Every structure is written in C-alpha cells, then in structure tokens.
C-alpha cells in the first residue's frame, strides 16, 4: 500500500499523460519524480535501473506514439514499446518495485460489436498496436507484480491529440470532414491521472481498461467541440476509408470499464464533462 510521501517515478513524465500525472500525484501526497528525454531514455538499461532504484513505485508513460510513423519506423516502435517494457519489468522484478504500465485500445482490431473487456483476445491491425501488445506480453512474462492500464482517445494540454488537431484544421478551413465510423470514449489525461493515483494507493495486479463513460463517434465529438466553442463551421460526416493512411485504425474503440470501476472510489465521469473543462482551459 502506498502512503503519504511515497516516491513515484513517472517515466515519460513530460508527455501528454505524464504532464498531468505528476501534479496529480503531488496533490495526492505522493512525491513524483519526473523522468524523460533527454536525461532519461527508457531504452537505456542503466537509466531504467537508476529510475527504478530511486522510487517505491513506477508508472511507465513513455512510448512511441506516432501511429502512422510506426509503419515505416517499426524498429523504433518495438524498441520503445516492447523491448524496453520487457526490460523495465525485469528490472522492477529484481528491485521488488510495483509497476504500472500504460497501454492502448489499439491492441484490438475494432471489429467487435460490443465494448471490449480485458479478457477479449487482442488482434492489432497496425504496427503501433502490435508493438504495444508485444510490450504487454513481455511484461507479463517478467513474473512480477505489474498493472497494465489500457486507455483510449486521450487528450490533454501537453502534446498533439484529436482535439488540438481538429481546432488547427478548423482555423484554416470553411468545413471539416470527420469520420463517423470510429467510435470510442474521449478521455482526458486528467481523468486517467486521477485513476492512476487511486491505483497507486492499492497497487492492484493485472490488466484494466479505463476510459470516460459513454461512447461517441469522432464526427459527433467534433460537432460537440465546435458547438461548445461557438465555432461556426460545417462538420461533415465521412468514412475512415475516405482518408487513406499508412496505418489502419480500429473502428470500435469502446471499453467496458466495470473491472476498474470496482476499484475506484467515484463513478467514472461521462466524456462530455471533462471535455468541456478542457475546452474552457483552451
């Protein structure tokens, strides 16, 4: 069990999730250690050993996240998302430290007609998803106490995401085409951070899905954003096939979050409320 002033090493702590997780940990009485490039490289074994030895628990947010780029940079994606995660698990095991690793909905092919549960068989359709799944599998073989938290459709103030990219497009266009056949749960990194802080206190083991409550298409999400920001622009529906890209995307990213909900002290919020708060911040 984690207590006040427990030191938490946040690997990839300056990325989109880490940037929200570090202050959330501080507010909850933890002592977060933010580690990221250039002084920390998750592919460097010595860096990882020092990071693990410096804290009582580790949260790994470090990842190669360029979904399209991974198709031509598979070696880099696997080195960061798979090999480094397996090594991290072994080092955490040897040091006796609990580890939480952040993964993704992209481990699924998106062909299911219902929300995914943790026991559904993964079947990634792109290199990024395959590299993230390989990381999960290598971590599982470490034989140590770990927690994997799969998240989806995340957005935050740090880094690029669907919301910020959409607003950039809106400034330069008279109309927007947004896919209406990709469905999921827009999930704020602030909400993911709150959930992680609760997990840090109880240190459960195993695999969990976390996302905001409720589901929406990318098209309906875009309309919601434009409406809340009073941006007068026509948001037109289209299909994923209308936008050929190097990497395929899963159409169904819906998660069933009942497993993690049983561990959380509060109900997971519907996607609309955190997104409204985020838009006000912008």
N, C-alpha and C positions, 0 to 999 in steps of 0.2 A: 504493500500500500504506500502511495506517495503521501508525503506530509508537507507542511509549510517549508519553504526554502529548499525543496528538493531541486537539485540541479538537472536541467533538461537540455540535452544537446539537440539543437534543431539543424539538421543537415539540409543544405539548400535554403537557409533561413532568410535569404533576401529575395526569393522568388515570390510569386503571387500569394501562395498559401503561407509560406514562412513569414512574410511581412505582416500578416495578420495574426499568425500563431504566436509569435514572440511576445507582443504586447498583451495578448490574451493570457498567456502563461504568467506573465508578470502580475496581471490583475488578479489572478487566482492564487497568488502567493508562491508560485514556483520561481526558480532562478534560471531563466533561459540563457543558453549560450548559443549565439547565432554564428553559424559556420557556413561559409560559401566561398565561391571563387572571388579573388584569385588565391587567397591564403589557404583555402580548403578545397581539395579536389577529391570527390568520392571515389574516383578510380585509382587514387594513390593509397596503397595499403598503410603506409606509415601515418598519413593524415587521418585515416579512419581509426587506427589504433589509438592515436592521441585523443581524438574526439570521444571515443567510447570510454577511455580511461578518465576523461575529465568530467563525466556526468553519471548520474544514477539511473537515468533512462534516456533513450534515444528516439527521436522522431525523424524519419527519413522523408523529406520533401524533395530531395534532389532527384532530377530526372531529365532525360532528353524528351522534350515535349513537342517538337516540330513534326506533326503527323505526316505532312507531305514530304518534308525533308528526309524523314526516316527511310523512304523508299529508295533514295539514292545514297543515303549515309547509314546503311544498315549496321555496319561495323561499329560506328559510334553509338548508335541507339542500343545495341546489345551490350557494348562495353559499359555504358552508364546504367541502363535499365535492368540488365540481367546479371552480368558478371560481377559488377560492383555490389549489387544487392546480396548475391550469394556470399561474397567475401565479408560483407558487413555482418550478415547473420552468423558466420563462423566466428568472427572477432567478438561479437556480442555474446555468443555462447561461451567462448573461452574466458571472457571477463565477467560472466554472470550478470549481464545487464539486460533488462527488458527492452524490447524494440518494437516500435510501431512503424510500419511501412505503408506509404500512401500509394494506392494503385488506381485503376481506372475502369470505366464501363466498356472501354474498347477491347477488353478481353473477350467480349461476346460478339457474335455476328449480327445481332439486332434482328434476327428473323423470328424470334418468339412472338406469340400473340398475347403475352401477358408480362407483367413486371418480373424481372429476374430475381431469383433468390440465390443465396450463397452456394447452394448445392447444385445449381444448374451447371452443366458441363460448358466450359469456355470453348470458344471457337473463333479466335480473332481473324479479321479479314484484311488486316494491313500489317506492315512491319512494326509500326509503333506498338500496336496491340500485342503482337507476337513477342516483342521484346519485354513488354511489361508482364505478360503471362510467364515468360521464362524466369523473370526475377521472382515472381511469386513462388514458382516451383523450386527454384534454387534455395530460397529462404525456407521453404517447408522441409527441405532435406537437411537443413542445418541441425535439426534435432534439438532446437532450443525454444524458449518461451518467446513467441512473437505474436504480433497482432497485425493483420493486413486490413486496411481501411480503403475500400474502393469508393471513389467519388465520381461525380459526373457533372458536366456542363457548368464547371466552376467559373466564377468571375470575381475580381477584386480590384483594388486600386492600383496594385503593382502588376505590371506585365500586360500583354495583349490578351484579349478574350473576345467572345462573341459580342458583348455589349459595346466595348470600345471600338471594335472594328466596324460594327453597324453604324455607330454615330459618326465615324470618319467618312463612311460611304454616304451617309445622309447629308453631310455638309457639301458634298460635291455632286449630288445628283438631284434630279427632279422626281424620280421614282425609284423604288427599291424592289428588287426581286429577291424573295426569301423562300427557302424550301419549306413546304408544308407536310412533307412525308418523313421528317425526322422528329421524333417525339421523345421528350425526356423531362427532367426537372432542373430548371435553372437554380444553381446552388451557390450561395455567397460563401467566399472563403472565411468570412467572419463566423458563419454558422458552422462550417467544418471545424474551425478553431475551437469553438465552444464545445463541440462534441469530443474533440481530441483531449481537451483539458479534463473532461469527465473521465475519459478512458485512462488518462494518466494517473488518476486517483485510485482506480480499482485494478488497473493493469490486467485486463482480460486477455485470454489467448484465443487465437483462431481468426476467422475471416468474417468481415462485416461489410454491409452495404450502407452508405449514407448519402442521402440527397434530400433536398427540400420536399415537403409534402405536395402532392398533386402533380399533374402532368400537363404539358403544353407542347404544341409544335413550335418549331423555330419561327414560322410565319406569325403565329398568334403572339409569341413572345415579342417579336419585333413591333407588332401593332401596339401592344401594351406599352412598350418603351416610348414609342413616338407619341402616344396619347398622354402619358404621364409627363412628358417633357414639352407638350404642346408644340410639337414639330409637325408642321403641315406638309406631309409628303405622302404620296400614294404608295402603299406597301402591297405589292402584287405577289400572289402565290405562284410557286413553280415547283419542279421536282428536282431531287438530287441529281438525277441523270441529265438535267439541263446544264449542270456545271461540272464537266469532266475535270477530274483532279488526279494527281499521281496515286493518292491513297483512297481506297474505298472507305465509306463511313457506315457504321451501323445505323439502321433506321429507327430501331426501337432501343432506346437507352434507359427505359424505365426500370427503377429499382423497387423491390419490396424491402422496406427498411424496418420491418417488425422485429427482427432479431436485435438490432442495435437499440431500437426504441425501448425495449425492455430493460436496457441498462442505463438509460438517460433519465434524469430527474424531471425534465419538462418535455412536453409534446414538441415534436419537430414542427416548425412553422411552415405554413404554406408558402410556396415560392414567391407569391406576389409581395408579401410584406418586406422581406429582406431586400428584394429588388427595388422596391420603392425607396427604402432607406438609402440604398446605394446610389440611386439616381439623384436623390437630394444632395448627397455628398459631391457628386459631379457638378 
